[in-house]
């Protein structure tokens, strides 16, 4: 899931229906550019996949809207196939109440930018994020990670709820 906090460095741990994930991210240029590294493991029902990612996102500091747009390299190792690719996308979060943000995120990796037998991939979802205390957020959402592999067909590597805890450092 996407991070939209304003901390110099943040750590996020999440899980859902048979999945576990973690990410580490931070500002490269405060108020403008951030980078994230992530890992997702999905259970047997979702392709038994290990997914590694790295993002570089424009992330301007705005008071109510929190947009991020950029590129993501993602490598997927699943029972349907293996491969990676460079995708593009981002997120948009809106501060609806003083401590609550609602948002959407999405990344698309086209076939022209893939390696291995990955042919294309989409990763998208929606999330509600609650600011609990100064550097702690909790969130709940729904995520879909769908990939097409040469010889393996198109499959959801993950589809379901995602819950996370994010700590700003």
Rosetta blueprint (number, residue, H / E / L):
1 X L
2 X L
3 X L
4 X L
5 X L
6 X L
7 X L
8 X L
9 X E
10 X E
11 X E
12 X E
13 X E
14 X E
15 X E
16 X E
17 X L
18 X L
19 X E
20 X E
21 X E
22 X E
23 X E
24 X E
25 X E
26 X E
27 X E
28 X E
29 X E
30 X L
31 X L
32 X L
33 X E
34 X E
35 X E
36 X E
37 X E
38 X E
39 X E
40 X E
41 X E
42 X L
43 X L
44 X H
45 X H
46 X H
47 X L
48 X L
49 X L
50 X E
51 X E
52 X E
53 X E
54 X E
55 X E
56 X E
57 X E
58 X E
59 X L
60 X L
61 X L
62 X L
63 X L
64 X L
65 X E
66 X E
67 X E
68 X E
69 X E
70 X E
71 X E
72 X E
73 X E
74 X E
75 X E
76 X E
77 X E
78 X E
79 X L
80 X L
81 X E
82 X E
83 X E
84 X E
85 X E
86 X E
87 X E
88 X E
89 X E
90 X E
91 X E
92 X E
93 X E
94 X E
95 X E
96 X E
97 X E
98 X L
99 X L
100 X E
101 X E
102 X E
103 X E
104 X E
105 X E
106 X E
107 X E
108 X E
109 X E
110 X L
111 X H
112 X H
113 X H
114 X E
115 X L
116 X L
117 X L
118 X E
119 X E
120 X E
121 X E
122 X E
123 X E
124 X E
125 X E
126 X E
127 X E
128 X E
129 X E
130 X E
131 X E
132 X E
133 X E
134 X L
135 X L
136 X E
137 X E
138 X E
139 X E
140 X E
141 X E
142 X E
143 X E
144 X E
145 X E
146 X E
147 X E
148 X E
149 X E
150 X L
151 X L
152 X L
153 X E
154 X E
155 X E
156 X E
157 X E
158 X E
159 X E
160 X E
161 X E
162 X E
163 X E
164 X E
165 X E
166 X E
167 X E
168 X E
169 X L
